[in-house]
Every structure is written in C-alpha cells, then in structure tokens.
Amino acid sequence: MKKIVSLLLTVITIDAVVMASAFAQSKATIYGVVNAIVRHTNNQTTADNTVHGSKTQLKSGVFQGSRLGFTGEEAIGSDTSAVFQAEMGLLTTTGASDQQGQLFGRQAFIGLKNKRWGQINLGRQYGVAFEVLGNYDPLGPGNLSENAWQLPLVGVRFDNTLKYTNTWGPITAEMQYSFGEQAGSMSIGSTRGAGLTYKNGGFSVGIFNQRSTDTNSLKVAAAGIGATLEVQSTIFYLNYINAKRDAGFSTAKKTGPLANTSMLGNVGNVLQRTDNVVTVGLGYRPTPVMAYTFGYMTDFVKNETSTGDGGRVSTLYAVADYSLSKRTDVYFNIDYTSVNGGEIDNGTHTNTVLQFANAGLDGARNRTGIAIGVRTKF
C-alpha cells in the first residue's frame, strides 16, 4: 500500500512540474489605452448648413485612440512560439466600438514566431505602409481627422491578411498579402506590400511599396520613405509619400480587405489622381516627465477632379505632454489646417482628403483647433 501511495505522489509531482513548466512557457496579457480630449474648432458647419461656426466637443484623443487588447505567446519548441493578438477600438465619448463597429477592429490575428525564420501572422492587421510610416511620423501617427488625413492615401488596417516579418541585426523586412477573396481572380480586391527598415543607434530609415486593386482591377500604387535622427533629447522626423490612384478607383465593395481599410477612392474622376505628401517634425524631451512635439505635413495633389484641378492640404501642429505617472499623462494640442485649389470641399469635389477623413471644411479655407486631453495606459 505504501508503495502505491508513493507511486501516486510521484506521478502527481511529475505532472505538477510539467504543468508548471508549460505555464512558464506561455503567457497572455490584457492591455489598453483610454484617451479623451476636450476639443474646440472653428469653421464647422452649423445646423442650418449655411454658416460656419465653432464647435466644442469630447473626442477620443489627439494621438493613440482608446483600445482594449489581448495578446499572448506560447512556446511550442524548436525556438518557435504561437502568438495571437485581438485588439478592439473604443470610442471614449460613447463606449461604442471604433473601426466601422468591428468588435476587434484594430487587430485580430494568430501567427507563428521563430527566432531565426521570423514571424508570420494571419488575420486583420496593419498594412506595411502604415507600419513603416508610423516610425517616421512625429505623432506616430495622429488620431484626429486634422492630423491623420494622410493615412487614407495608403490605408490603415487590412482584413484577410498574411504578413511576414523578420529582423537581421539592424534590418527589418516586412511583406504583406491581403486576399481579395473574390471569384475569378486572386488580384481583385487584394493588396500587396513590402517594407524595409534600417536602425543603427539614433538613426533610422525605412521604405515601403504597396499596391491595392479594387473589384474592377483599378489600382492604387503607393511608395514612401522616412527617416529619424535622435540627437540627445531631440528626435527629428521626415517622411514622404507618393500615391497614384487610377481613374474611378473605389473601395466601396462590402466584402474583401478593401472594405475596411479607410482608403481614399477616386470615384467619378476620369483622371489618375496623384498625391505627394511631405511631413517634417521634431520631438523634444527636456525632462523625463515633459515632452514637446511639433509637426508639419502638406499634400500636393494633382488631378483632384476630371478637370485636372490641382490642390493642396496642409496641417501644422504642436503638442505639450506632461507625465503625471508612469501610466498617465495630460497634454495640450494646437493645430492649423488649410486647403486650396481642388482640395476645397465645396460640394463638387467629392474626393478631398479632409472630406474623406470626416474633417471637411465645407468651402472654408482653414480650421484651427485646440485640445486638452488626458491618457492612461494599462
């Protein structure tokens, strides 16, 4: 009897050790950001649609939209791990889901990661262009319509996406293929992208190339380059985007990855639209708890309409950020946005960048905004 009891105790002990070891090789994390501002802007359309007035409102934040996420990793042997991430966007003002109301609209993917061979993810993810540009944008990028209007030129998140990432010393490579999942052709509704980033000390440079095809085989071809340079407590930012949209390009299809990418169309235009965006800025941190960010971005637009109208949209902004603790900060923002030519959304120009980003000026030439916000991370 004693031998049987001893054997059972040994089996239980071994099982407990195995289970403890398994748990030690896996982890899951709940994280999030809650961010809100009080924002005042001018040149907003009043209720009678005839007068431009000012507006004061609560919004989700100048940068970093609110979110709740779950991420995990489990070692499965041979230096390989299974990974997952499910991240939902939250509208702090109402509690509703952001990103078209999708439950996990920010990210939802599963993948495999190997120390040597890199990582491959499957699901809804950020596009390569967005990820590369985010490294070289002063706001990383912004979260307001007025400071993030450049994002619809390349799209943000893509459904049904296969993405590969690997790092060799200072070089990181990314490749993306988003399935259109339309019968007849693999290219319909799909997006292909590739990016390369180099980091060495305080210097970094990155490039990307991305092509999206709509349901009529019309394309958006985008390419860009960015760089940062860190000198003591100051970081300098520079990036450039070139995006060309075929005449009539549309993302209106309800299924496929182009439905939820927040990508600007070119519907009704018989000419190819070209955008050239330049962004410059700097970040300055004089103390561990105080940071300042300054940025300017401008888009030179060619063929905004079928008449060949050119145009321009520009935004200048400044942010002062003070850390109350390791997780919580308060900040003040001021920004000024202006438009001219074909980017003036006067009711006939339906493809303006600001109009698509829900920041249309309805015929006005500029807008000034100020905001005070608070953010906490967990």
Secondary structure, 3 states (H helix, E strand, C coil): CHHHHHHHHHHHHHHHHHHHHHHHCEEEEEEEEEEEEEEEEEEEECCCCCCEEEEEEEECCCECCCEEEEEEEEEEECCEEEEEEEEEEECCCCCCECHHHCCCCCEEEEEEEECCCEEEEEEEEECHHHHHHHCCCCCCCECCCCCCCCHHHCCCEEEEEEEEEEEECCEEEEEEEECCCCCCCCCCCCEEEEEEEEEECCEEEEEEEEEEECCCCCEEEEEEEEEEEEECCEEEEEEEEEEEECCCCCCCCCCCHHHHCCCCCCCCCCCCEEEEEEEEEEEEEEECCEEEEEEEEEEEEECCCCCCCCEEEEEEEEEEEEECCCCEEEEEEEEEEEEEECCCCCCCCCCCHHHHCCCCCCCCCEEEEEEEEEEEEC
